[in-house]
Amino acid sequence: MPNGKPGDHPFTDIVLHGLAVYSPEADSLVREIAALGGRDRIADMLLLEFDHMANPDVPRLEHMLKEVRDQLRSAKESRGGVA
């Protein structure tokens, strides 16, 4: 069971521990999504579909993260927030 230490989960490794996990772009997108409140949208996906220990498809991950980020930005803008 994860205990919050580095290596437990790619999301917390990137956001809480500041570790480099996938690529600079993917890691930056994860942090941006976290800041937009999208943790629940990506945390399980990162762990289950993009296991960083199993040579994940990083270009595919970056594409998916951009889509999630854009959806979160759009939702924020439609609520009257600033993106």
C-alpha positions in Angstrom: 0.0 0.0 0.0 1.4 3.5 -0.9 2.6 5.5 2.0 3.3 8.8 0.3 7.0 8.3 -0.3 8.7 8.9 -3.6 8.2 6.0 -6.0 4.7 5.2 -4.7 2.6 6.9 -7.4 3.6 8.9 -10.5 1.1 11.7 -9.6 2.6 12.4 -6.2 6.1 11.9 -7.4 5.6 14.8 -9.9 3.3 17.1 -7.9 4.4 16.6 -4.3 8.0 15.4 -4.6 9.0 17.4 -7.7 10.5 14.3 -9.4 11.1 13.9 -13.1 8.9 10.9 -14.1 7.9 11.0 -17.8 9.2 14.0 -19.8 9.6 17.6 -18.9 6.4 18.4 -20.9 4.3 15.6 -19.5 5.4 16.4 -15.9 4.6 20.1 -16.4 1.2 19.2 -17.8 0.5 17.0 -14.7 1.4 19.9 -12.4 -0.8 22.2 -14.4 -3.7 19.8 -14.3 -3.2 19.4 -10.6 -3.4 23.2 -10.2 -6.6 23.2 -12.1 -8.1 20.7 -9.8 -7.9 17.7 -12.1 -6.2 15.2 -9.9 -9.1 12.8 -10.0 -9.1 13.0 -13.8 -5.5 11.7 -14.2 -4.1 10.0 -11.1 -5.5 6.6 -11.8 -4.7 6.9 -15.5 -1.0 7.6 -14.7 -0.7 4.7 -12.4 -2.7 2.1 -14.4 -2.1 3.1 -18.1 1.3 4.8 -18.0 3.3 2.9 -15.5 6.6 4.8 -15.6 8.5 1.6 -14.9 7.1 -0.2 -18.0 8.4 2.1 -20.8 5.1 4.1 -21.3 4.1 5.7 -24.5 5.0 9.3 -23.5 3.8 11.0 -26.7 0.4 9.4 -26.2 0.4 10.5 -22.6 1.3 14.1 -23.5 -1.5 14.2 -26.0 -4.0 12.9 -23.4 -2.8 15.3 -20.8 -3.1 18.3 -23.1 -6.7 17.2 -23.8 -7.5 17.0 -20.1 -5.8 20.4 -19.4 -7.7 22.0 -22.2 -11.0 20.6 -20.9 -10.3 21.9 -17.4 -9.3 25.3 -18.7 -12.5 25.5 -20.8 -14.6 24.5 -17.8 -13.0 27.1 -15.7 -13.5 29.8 -18.3 -17.2 28.8 -18.7 -17.6 29.3 -14.9 -16.1 32.8 -15.3 -12.6 32.0 -14.1 -9.5 33.2 -15.7 -7.3 30.6 -17.4 
